[in-house]
Amino acid sequence: MSFRDTILKFVDSLKVEDKPIWAYKLSKSTDFTVYSSCFAVLVKDLFNGLDDLSSDNKSEWITYIQSFQDKETGYFKDPDSYKRVTDPHHDVKHLDLQLTTYSIAALESLGAQSKYPLKFIHDFHDKSYMLNYLNNLNWKRSWNSGNKVMLVAINLIYNYEKFNCKKSQKAVDFWFEWMD
């Protein structure tokens, strides 16, 4: 069996039987979540495992992921996020930002996009807000801070590319200046 086939077989082993196409677990001992659904899409896409997905199944998966998007903020929110908070550095806001990033990537892999613009990212259009955010991250925990700045940049770029938000483009330019 090829490496590709081994990976896809493993991902398929995490599919929950007798549940919709999008019901995947992160491991055999966990429940299915929108996170694991997004991961399944992304891994399948990486190995061209979505090619045989019917248009009906693809639409069902897209609808499922899109159902987690909050119309007012644009965040993708897991109603159980509060149960997943492991420490103060991974609070619900961090988890929402993470899920939003995974969701937009999975939707892109499925040939779709978010239903609504990412309005929450508009705070970062203000240079002083972004500067304050970046400077107040705990850089002694660079793994967490690096994750946060990457997620912000990905969402700014997405908002510019998908919704033609010029302010998001300018914010990305400022983000790169700060990173430099």
N, CA, C and O of each residue as an XYZ file, in Angstrom:
720
protein
N       0.855     -1.181      0.000
C       0.000      0.000      0.000
C       0.894      1.236      0.000
O       1.879      1.287      0.737
N       0.564      2.218     -0.809
C       1.362      3.449     -0.895
C       1.156      4.298      0.361
O       0.206      4.098      1.118
N       2.061      5.241      0.559
C       1.965      6.169      1.677
C       0.631      6.924      1.605
O      -0.067      7.064      2.610
N       0.293      7.401      0.424
C      -0.966      8.122      0.202
C      -2.148      7.266      0.622
O      -3.022      7.726      1.357
N      -2.180      6.034      0.161
C      -3.301      5.144      0.481
C      -3.367      4.841      1.973
O      -4.453      4.730      2.541
N      -2.209      4.708      2.601
C      -2.160      4.455      4.047
C      -2.762      5.629      4.812
O      -3.546      5.439      5.742
N      -2.390      6.844      4.412
C      -2.912      8.044      5.088
C      -4.420      8.154      4.882
O      -5.163      8.380      5.837
N      -4.868      7.996      3.656
C      -6.303      8.120      3.377
C      -7.107      7.025      4.071
O      -8.229      7.263      4.519
N      -6.539      5.834      4.158
C      -7.222      4.742      4.873
C      -7.348      5.084      6.358
O      -8.379      4.824      6.978
N      -6.285      5.670      6.920
C      -6.342      6.073      8.326
C      -7.419      7.140      8.535
O      -8.223      7.039      9.461
N      -7.433      8.158      7.678
C      -8.448      9.206      7.803
C      -9.843      8.588      7.703
O     -10.731      8.918      8.489
N     -10.028      7.702      6.744
C     -11.331      7.056      6.587
C     -11.713      6.208      7.799
O     -12.897      6.016      8.074
N     -10.711      5.700      8.525
C     -11.008      4.914      9.726
C     -11.594      5.790     10.836
O     -12.182      5.281     11.790
N     -11.430      7.101     10.706
C     -11.955      8.034     11.700
C     -13.350      8.539     11.346
O     -13.949      9.300     12.106
N     -13.862      8.121     10.206
C     -15.218      8.472      9.784
C     -16.208      7.729     10.682
O     -16.075      6.525     10.901
N     -17.183      8.445     11.191
C     -18.188      7.853     12.065
C     -19.237      7.161     11.201
O     -19.873      7.784     10.350
N     -19.402      5.875     11.434
C     -20.375      5.101     10.658
C     -21.797      5.595     10.922
O     -22.119      6.067     12.012
N     -22.619      5.474      9.914
C     -24.039      5.831     10.009
C     -24.272      7.297     10.377
O     -25.316      7.648     10.928
N     -23.304      8.138     10.070
C     -23.429      9.587     10.278
C     -23.166     10.268      8.939
O     -22.684      9.625      8.006
N     -23.473     11.554      8.831
C     -23.253     12.265      7.572
C     -21.784     12.257      7.134
O     -20.891     11.908      7.906
N     -21.562     12.642      5.906
C     -20.241     12.631      5.270
C     -19.199     13.400      6.080
O     -18.016     13.062      6.042
N     -19.619     14.414      6.800
C     -18.696     15.287      7.515
C     -18.329     14.796      8.916
O     -17.538     15.451      9.596
N     -18.862     13.696      9.357
C     -18.661     13.231     10.743
C     -17.373     12.411     10.865
O     -17.359     11.204     10.626
N     -16.314     13.088     11.235
C     -15.008     12.467     11.462
C     -14.555     12.766     12.885
O     -14.868     13.812     13.453
N     -13.814     11.824     13.440
C     -13.234     11.994     14.765
C     -11.772     12.404     14.621
O     -11.150     12.174     13.583
N     -11.241     13.003     15.657
C      -9.814     13.338     15.685
C      -8.998     12.087     15.991
O      -7.871     11.936     15.517
N      -9.573     11.201     16.779
C      -8.967      9.900     17.085
C     -10.118      8.933     17.358
O     -11.271      9.349     17.481
N      -9.802      7.661     17.450
C     -10.860      6.665     17.650
C     -11.586      6.830     18.984
O     -12.720      6.374     19.136
N     -10.932      7.483     19.952
C     -11.520      7.600     21.286
C     -12.232      8.935     21.532
O     -12.646      9.214     22.658
N     -12.378      9.764     20.485
C     -13.026     11.060     20.669
C     -14.342     11.121     19.885
O     -14.631     10.262     19.052
N     -15.114     12.141     20.171
C     -16.332     12.395     19.414
C     -15.986     13.175     18.149
O     -14.896     13.736     18.038
N     -16.910     13.206     17.203
C     -16.667     14.016     16.020
C     -16.932     15.478     16.344
O     -17.797     15.800     17.159
N     -16.180     16.355     15.698
C     -16.319     17.797     15.884
C     -16.125     18.479     14.533
O     -15.716     17.849     13.557
N     -16.421     19.753     14.493
C     -16.162     20.522     13.278
C     -14.659     20.614     13.035
O     -14.226     20.668     11.884
N     -13.861     20.632     14.095
C     -12.397     20.656     13.928
C     -11.939     19.418     13.157
O     -11.234     19.526     12.154
N     -12.346     18.251     13.635
C     -11.904     17.015     12.985
C     -12.474     16.887     11.584
O     -11.855     16.274     10.715
N     -13.635     17.453     11.358
C     -14.209     17.467     10.013
C     -13.324     18.292      9.072
O     -13.037     17.872      7.951
N     -12.900     19.458      9.536
C     -12.000     20.306      8.739
C     -10.671     19.598      8.492
O     -10.148     19.635      7.379
N     -10.122     18.955      9.524
C      -8.847     18.246      9.356
C      -8.980     17.126      8.332
O      -8.073     16.908      7.529
N     -10.097     16.421      8.357
C     -10.322     15.347      7.385
C     -10.321     15.915      5.967
O      -9.709     15.339      5.068
N     -10.997     17.031      5.766
C     -11.015     17.676      4.446
C      -9.600     18.039      4.025
O      -9.189     17.753      2.900
N      -8.855     18.668      4.928
C      -7.521     19.165      4.578
C      -6.549     18.036      4.256
O      -5.764     18.136      3.313
N      -6.603     16.970      5.034
C      -5.708     15.827      4.756
C      -6.129     15.151      3.458
O      -5.285     14.807      2.631
N      -7.421     14.962      3.278
C      -7.893     14.351      2.032
C      -7.476     15.204      0.828
O      -7.048     14.674     -0.197
N      -7.602     16.512      0.961
C      -7.222     17.399     -0.136
C      -5.722     17.300     -0.430
O      -5.307     17.286     -1.589
N      -4.932     17.231      0.615
C      -3.481     17.123      0.463
C      -3.085     15.896     -0.363
O      -2.102     15.924     -1.103
N      -3.855     14.833     -0.225
C      -3.558     13.575     -0.929
C      -4.554     13.297     -2.063
O      -4.742     12.147     -2.460
N      -5.184     14.345     -2.577
C      -6.159     14.223     -3.667
C      -7.265     13.222     -3.339
O      -7.747     12.504     -4.215
N      -7.654     13.186     -2.086
C      -8.687     12.251     -1.653
C     -10.098     12.801     -1.733
O     -11.053     12.125     -1.351
N     -10.237     14.029     -2.230
C     -11.572     14.606     -2.385
C     -12.085     14.447     -3.812
O     -13.235     14.772     -4.108
N     -11.222     13.946     -4.692
C     -11.564     13.870     -6.117
C     -12.807     13.032     -6.396
O     -13.555     13.329     -7.328
N     -13.031     12.004     -5.610
C     -14.168     11.112     -5.845
C     -15.417     11.505     -5.058
O     -16.425     10.799     -5.095
N     -15.351     12.615     -4.356
C     -16.483     13.066     -3.547
C     -17.597     13.578     -4.474
O     -17.359     14.436     -5.324
N     -18.786     13.054     -4.306
C     -19.907     13.493     -5.149
C     -20.225     14.956     -4.858
O     -19.879     15.476     -3.797
N     -20.881     15.607     -5.801
C     -21.242     17.012     -5.588
C     -22.238     17.152     -4.432
O     -22.212     18.153     -3.715
N     -23.111     16.163     -4.246
C     -24.047     16.205     -3.116
C     -23.316     16.102     -1.782
O     -23.618     16.839     -0.843
N     -22.350     15.183     -1.701
C     -21.573     15.044     -0.469
C     -20.730     16.291     -0.204
O     -20.602     16.740      0.935
N     -20.164     16.835     -1.266
C     -19.366     18.053     -1.126
C     -20.248     19.194     -0.612
O     -19.851     19.928      0.293
N     -21.433     19.340     -1.183
C     -22.366     20.393     -0.745
C     -22.777     20.202      0.710
O     -22.886     21.167      1.466
N     -23.003     18.952      1.093
C     -23.380     18.669      2.484
C     -22.258     19.045      3.445
O     -22.503     19.609      4.511
N     -21.025     18.728      3.055
C     -19.870     19.049      3.903
C     -19.695     20.563      4.000
O     -19.436     21.094      5.080
N     -19.837     21.251      2.880
C     -19.728     22.716      2.856
C     -20.777     23.328      3.774
O     -20.463     24.195      4.589
N     -22.016     22.881      3.643
C     -23.116     23.411      4.460
C     -22.845     23.195      5.942
O     -23.089     24.080      6.763
N     -22.338     22.008      6.279
C     -22.017     21.717      7.678
C     -20.992     22.707      8.218
O     -21.209     23.309      9.270
N     -19.886     22.882      7.514
C     -18.834     23.789      8.001
C     -19.357     25.222      8.060
O     -19.129     25.925      9.045
N     -20.049     25.655      7.021
C     -20.577     27.024      6.996
C     -21.576     27.281      8.127
O     -21.753     28.425      8.546
N     -22.218     26.241      8.614
C     -23.223     26.423      9.666
C     -22.612     26.927     10.976
O     -23.341     27.382     11.858
N     -21.311     26.854     11.111
C     -20.647     27.304     12.332
C     -20.256     28.779     12.273
O     -19.752     29.325     13.255
N     -20.485     29.429     11.130
C     -20.089     30.829     11.012
C     -21.127     31.756     11.611
O     -22.321     31.649     11.331
N     -20.647     32.666     12.438
C     -21.481     33.686     13.051
C     -21.636     34.847     12.062
O     -20.644     35.442     11.641
N     -22.859     35.162     11.701
C     -23.134     36.187     10.692
C     -22.634     37.567     11.130
O     -22.151     38.343     10.306
N     -22.748     37.866     12.405
C     -22.390     39.200     12.904
C     -20.890     39.448     12.919
O     -20.437     40.533     12.555
N     -20.117     38.455     13.338
C     -18.663     38.655     13.483
C     -17.860     38.034     12.344
O     -16.765     38.495     12.024
N     -18.405     37.001     11.744
C     -17.664     36.262     10.725
C     -16.864     35.106     11.301
O     -16.385     34.254     10.554
N     -16.714     35.064     12.623
C     -16.013     33.939     13.254
C     -16.757     32.636     12.973
O     -17.981     32.623     12.843
N     -16.013     31.556     12.881
C     -16.597     30.215     12.940
C     -16.478     29.820     14.406
O     -15.387     29.850     14.975
N     -17.601     29.448     15.017
C     -17.632     29.193     16.456
C     -18.153     27.795     16.742
O     -19.188     27.372     16.227
N     -17.417     27.109     17.564
C     -17.849     25.808     18.060
C     -18.583     26.059     19.370
O     -17.995     26.619     20.295
N     -19.842     25.665     19.480
C     -20.577     25.927     20.729
C     -19.951     25.253     21.948
O     -20.253     25.623     23.083
N     -19.088     24.273     21.724
C     -18.425     23.594     22.841
C     -16.998     24.091     23.080
O     -16.237     23.448     23.804
N     -16.628     25.218     22.486
C     -15.259     25.728     22.642
C     -14.854     25.892     24.096
O     -13.724     25.589     24.479
N     -15.786     26.372     24.894
C     -15.450     26.601     26.304
C     -14.973     25.321     26.986
O     -14.211     25.383     27.951
N     -15.411     24.165     26.495
C     -14.977     22.887     27.069
C     -13.554     22.534     26.627
O     -12.895     21.696     27.243
N     -13.092     23.174     25.562
C     -11.780     22.860     25.009
C     -10.675     23.781     25.509
O      -9.504     23.572     25.193
N     -11.034     24.792     26.283
C     -10.032     25.717     26.816
C      -9.119     24.940     27.752
O      -9.565     24.372     28.749
N      -7.841     24.926     27.417
C      -6.876     24.160     28.211
C      -6.028     25.033     29.116
O      -5.507     24.570     30.131
N      -5.892     26.306     28.745
C      -5.082     27.237     29.530
C      -5.429     28.659     29.080
O      -6.139     28.836     28.090
N      -4.934     29.672     29.797
C      -5.298     31.050     29.446
C      -4.828     31.485     28.052
O      -5.337     32.463     27.505
N      -3.880     30.778     27.492
C      -3.350     31.134     26.172
C      -4.184     30.547     25.037
O      -4.033     30.929     23.877
N      -5.059     29.619     25.388
C      -5.953     28.994     24.412
C      -7.402     29.214     24.855
O      -8.165     28.268     25.052
N      -7.752     30.487     25.002
C      -9.106     30.820     25.427
C     -10.071     30.678     24.252
O      -9.663     30.331     23.144
N     -11.341     30.948     24.499
C     -12.365     30.772     23.463
C     -12.070     31.659     22.254
O     -12.280     31.235     21.117
N     -11.591     32.867     22.477
C     -11.276     33.758     21.352
C     -10.180     33.156     20.472
O     -10.258     33.216     19.245
N      -9.170     32.582     21.099
C      -8.100     31.916     20.347
C      -8.668     30.725     19.567
O      -8.337     30.521     18.399
N      -9.519     29.950     20.224
C     -10.108     28.782     19.565
C     -11.015     29.188     18.405
O     -11.049     28.509     17.379
N     -11.749     30.287     18.561
C     -12.582     30.784     17.463
C     -11.711     31.215     16.276
O     -12.048     30.952     15.122
N     -10.608     31.867     16.569
C      -9.694     32.290     15.504
C      -9.094     31.072     14.803
O      -8.969     31.052     13.579
N      -8.727     30.069     15.579
C      -8.204     28.825     15.009
C      -9.253     28.137     14.135
O      -8.973     27.761     12.997
N     -10.453     27.977     14.674
C     -11.505     27.290     13.930
C     -11.855     28.051     12.660
O     -12.114     27.441     11.622
N     -11.864     29.362     12.734
C     -12.135     30.159     11.537
C     -11.091     29.870     10.466
O     -11.430     29.701      9.295
N      -9.845     29.813     10.857
C      -8.762     29.560      9.908
C      -8.881     28.160      9.318
O      -8.735     27.993      8.107
N      -9.141     27.159     10.140
C      -9.312     25.794      9.635
C     -10.525     25.707      8.712
O     -10.488     25.032      7.684
N     -11.597     26.395      9.091
C     -12.835     26.330      8.315
C     -12.685     26.959      6.940
O     -13.141     26.395      5.945
N     -12.050     28.122      6.877
C     -11.898     28.766      5.563
C     -10.968     27.949      4.671
O     -11.152     27.902      3.455
N      -9.973     27.309      5.275
C      -9.079     26.448      4.488
C      -9.830     25.220      3.973
O      -9.681     24.842      2.811
N     -10.634     24.599      4.832
C     -11.402     23.417      4.428
C     -12.428     23.792      3.349
O     -12.610     23.061      2.375
N     -13.081     24.918      3.531
C     -14.047     25.362      2.523
C     -13.362     25.599      1.181
O     -13.894     25.243      0.129
N     -12.193     26.194      1.228
C     -11.417     26.418      0.000
C     -11.101     25.078     -0.668
O     -11.210     24.953     -1.887
N     -10.718     24.095      0.111
C     -10.428     22.758     -0.425
C     -11.653     22.129     -1.074
O     -11.541     21.353     -2.023
N     -12.821     22.476     -0.551
C     -14.074     21.948     -1.091
C     -14.638     22.815     -2.219
O     -15.713     22.536     -2.749
N     -13.899     23.870     -2.578
C     -14.334     24.742     -3.666
C     -15.367     25.770     -3.253
O     -16.160     26.220     -4.080
N     -15.370     26.147     -1.984
C     -16.359     27.098     -1.467
C     -15.648     28.172     -0.651
O     -14.420     28.198     -0.572
N     -16.423     29.040     -0.057
C     -15.876     30.054      0.836
C     -16.869     30.312      1.957
O     -17.976     29.775      1.961
N     -16.459     31.137      2.901
C     -17.357     31.479      4.000
C     -18.569     32.223      3.438
O     -18.497     32.850      2.381
N     -19.665     32.140      4.156
C     -20.881     32.821      3.710
C     -20.799     34.321      3.955
O     -21.397     35.115      3.229
N     -20.044     34.703      4.997
C     -20.001     36.095      5.414
C     -18.554     36.582      5.506
O     -17.636     35.796      5.740
N     -18.367     37.896      5.318
C     -17.027     38.453      5.527
C     -16.579     38.254      6.977
O     -17.397     38.072      7.878
N     -15.287     38.294      7.172
C     -14.710     38.117      8.510
C     -14.643     39.487      9.193
O     -13.582     40.109      9.250
N     -15.773     39.942      9.702
C     -15.859     41.281     10.294
C     -14.974     41.441     11.525
O     -14.485     42.537     11.798
N     -14.763     40.352     12.275
C     -13.938     40.437     13.484
C     -12.534     40.926     13.168
O     -11.880     41.541     14.009
N     -12.077     40.655     11.967
C     -10.703     41.007     11.597
C     -10.567     42.508     11.342
O      -9.453     43.022     11.244
N     -11.700     43.214     11.235
C     -11.665     44.658     10.981
C     -10.973     45.420     12.106
O     -10.432     46.501     11.870
N     -10.980     44.882     13.320
C     -10.247     45.532     14.416
C      -8.783     45.719     14.042
O      -8.155     46.698     14.444
N      -8.243     44.784     13.276
C      -6.831     44.825     12.914
C      -6.542     45.799     11.778
O      -5.385     45.980     11.398
N      -7.579     46.428     11.233
C      -7.373     47.472     10.234
C      -6.805     48.729     10.891
O      -6.141     49.536     10.240
N      -7.067     48.883     12.157
C      -6.555     50.017     12.927
C      -5.122     49.691     13.353
O      -4.888     48.747     14.107
N      -4.168     50.482     12.863
C      -2.746     50.205     13.147
C      -2.450     50.191     14.638
O      -1.678     49.357     15.111
N      -3.052     51.100     15.374
C      -2.761     51.136     16.812
C      -3.306     49.889     17.507
O      -2.690     49.373     18.439
N      -4.469     49.403     17.047
C      -5.022     48.168     17.607
C      -4.082     47.001     17.319
O      -3.752     46.217     18.208
N      -3.656     46.901     16.059
C      -2.779     45.780     15.707
C      -1.453     45.876     16.455
O      -0.955     44.875     16.971
N      -0.883     47.075     16.516
C       0.390     47.253     17.212
C       0.260     46.857     18.682
O       1.126     46.173     19.225
N      -0.806     47.283     19.308
C      -1.063     46.923     20.699
C      -1.205     45.407     20.850
O      -0.652     44.815     21.777
N      -1.947     44.786     19.936
C      -2.140     43.334     19.965
C      -0.797     42.612     19.840
O      -0.475     41.737     20.644
N      -0.027     42.985     18.835
C       1.250     42.306     18.575
C       2.244     42.510     19.711
O       2.930     41.573     20.119
N       2.319     43.724     20.213
C       3.296     44.029     21.269
C       2.915     43.439     22.622
O       3.772     43.263     23.487
N       1.640     43.137     22.805
C       1.202     42.597     24.092
C       1.070     41.076     24.126
O       0.620     40.507     25.121
N       1.462     40.430     23.047
C       1.502     38.967     23.082
C       2.666     38.528     23.957
O       3.665     39.237     24.081
N       2.531     37.374     24.553
C       3.600     36.852     25.411
C       4.624     36.141     24.534
O       4.480     34.956     24.231
N       5.647     36.868     24.134
C       6.645     36.312     23.205
C       7.576     35.321     23.881
O       8.393     34.684     23.215
N       7.462     35.182     25.208
C       8.202     34.099     25.880
C       7.538     32.765     25.579
O       8.144     31.707     25.756
N       6.311     32.817     25.130
C       5.579     31.640     24.646
C       5.411     31.812     23.131
O       4.302     31.925     22.609
N       6.545     31.827     22.465
C       6.550     32.169     21.035
C       5.714     31.198     20.202
O       5.173     31.591     19.169
N       5.598     29.950     20.625
C       4.789     28.984     19.887
C       3.336     29.438     19.844
O       2.656     29.268     18.832
N       2.862     30.018     20.948
C       1.479     30.482     21.006
C       1.331     31.835     20.320
O       0.386     32.047     19.560
N       2.247     32.739     20.580
C       2.181     34.069     19.970
C       2.366     33.976     18.463
O       1.676     34.659     17.706
N       3.285     33.142     18.034
C       3.495     32.948     16.606
C       2.254     32.406     15.926
O       1.919     32.802     14.810
N       1.577     31.502     16.606
C       0.323     30.959     16.097
C      -0.722     32.070     15.941
O      -1.401     32.161     14.919
N      -0.835     32.897     16.956
C      -1.827     33.973     16.934
C      -1.572     34.946     15.780
O      -2.504     35.306     15.061
N      -0.316     35.375     15.597
C      -0.040     36.339     14.524
C      -0.237     35.703     13.152
O      -0.677     36.371     12.216
N       0.086     34.419     13.028
C      -0.136     33.719     11.761
C      -1.635     33.651     11.458
O      -2.049     33.915     10.329
N      -2.446     33.302     12.451
C      -3.885     33.198     12.247
C      -4.487     34.542     11.847
O      -5.352     34.600     10.972
N      -4.037     35.611     12.476
C      -4.513     36.953     12.125
C      -4.181     37.256     10.666
O      -5.039     37.716      9.912
N      -2.942     37.000     10.272
C      -2.525     37.298      8.895
C      -3.327     36.476      7.879
O      -3.770     37.008      6.861
N      -3.509     35.198      8.152
C      -4.275     34.343      7.237
C      -5.691     34.893      7.053
O      -6.204     34.929      5.935
N      -6.311     35.314      8.137
C      -7.682     35.820      8.063
C      -7.755     37.185      7.381
O      -8.722     37.470      6.673
N      -6.749     38.027      7.584
C      -6.696     39.304      6.863
C      -6.562     39.066      5.359
O      -7.262     39.686      4.559
N      -5.661     38.167      4.988
C      -5.450     37.863      3.568
C      -6.734     37.289      2.963
O      -7.132     37.678      1.864
N      -7.371     36.380      3.667
C      -8.616     35.779      3.185
C      -9.678     36.860      2.974
O     -10.352     36.881      1.945
N      -9.822     37.746      3.943
C     -10.839     38.785      3.846
C     -10.567     39.699      2.649
O     -11.502     40.152      1.989
N      -9.308     39.965      2.374
C      -8.965     40.771      1.202
C      -9.269     39.999     -0.085
O      -9.925     40.516     -0.989
N      -8.784     38.759     -0.154
C      -8.927     37.985     -1.399
C     -10.374     37.622     -1.716
O     -10.779     37.685     -2.877
N     -11.150     37.249     -0.726
C     -12.515     36.766     -0.975
C     -13.560     37.875     -0.963
O     -14.591     37.758     -1.625
N     -13.307     38.944     -0.222
C     -14.307     39.995     -0.084
C     -13.789     41.357     -0.536
O     -14.431     42.385     -0.319
N     -12.613     41.346     -1.170
C     -12.004     42.541     -1.745
C     -11.914     43.684     -0.735
O     -12.148     44.846     -1.069
N     -11.576     43.337      0.487
C     -11.474     44.332      1.551
C     -10.075     44.966      1.501
O      -9.094     44.375      1.952
N     -10.010     46.166      0.949
C      -8.723     46.869      0.770
C      -8.071     47.190      2.116
O      -6.845     47.205      2.222
N      -8.885     47.447      3.145
C      -8.317     47.737      4.463
C      -7.595     46.513      5.025
O      -6.606     46.647      5.745
N      -8.094     45.322      4.694
C      -7.403     44.102      5.134
C      -6.053     43.987      4.437
O      -5.075     43.553      5.046
N      -5.992     44.370      3.172
C      -4.719     44.340      2.448
C      -3.717     45.291      3.097
O      -2.556     44.931      3.292
N      -4.155     46.490      3.428
C      -3.260     47.457      4.081
C      -2.818     46.944      5.451
O      -1.677     47.155      5.862
N      -3.713     46.282      6.140
C      -3.362     45.721      7.449
C      -2.307     44.624      7.301
O      -1.415     44.504      8.141
N      -2.404     43.830      6.243
C      -1.389     42.788      5.991
C      -0.045     43.453      5.716
O       0.988     42.988      6.198
N      -0.053     44.532      4.949
C       1.194     45.262      4.677
C       1.825     45.731      5.986
O       3.033     45.598      6.182
N       0.996     46.285      6.886
C       1.505     46.723      8.186
C       1.993     45.533      9.005
O       3.015     45.630      9.684
N       1.289     44.432      8.950
C       1.684     43.207      9.659
C       3.089     42.799      9.225
O       3.937     42.488     10.061
N       3.334     42.803      7.903
C       4.665     42.444      7.395
C       5.727     43.443      7.825
O       6.850     43.054      8.144
N       5.385     44.726      7.838
C       6.341     45.731      8.323
C       6.735     45.437      9.768
O       7.910     45.489     10.130
N       5.737     45.129     10.579
C       6.010     44.848     11.995
C       6.865     43.587     12.126
O       7.781     43.534     12.947
N       6.557     42.567     11.308
C       7.311     41.319     11.382
C       8.756     41.516     10.942
O       9.652     40.812     11.407
N       8.976     42.451     10.065
C      10.317     42.720      9.548
C      11.126     43.416     10.604
O      12.293     43.737     10.377
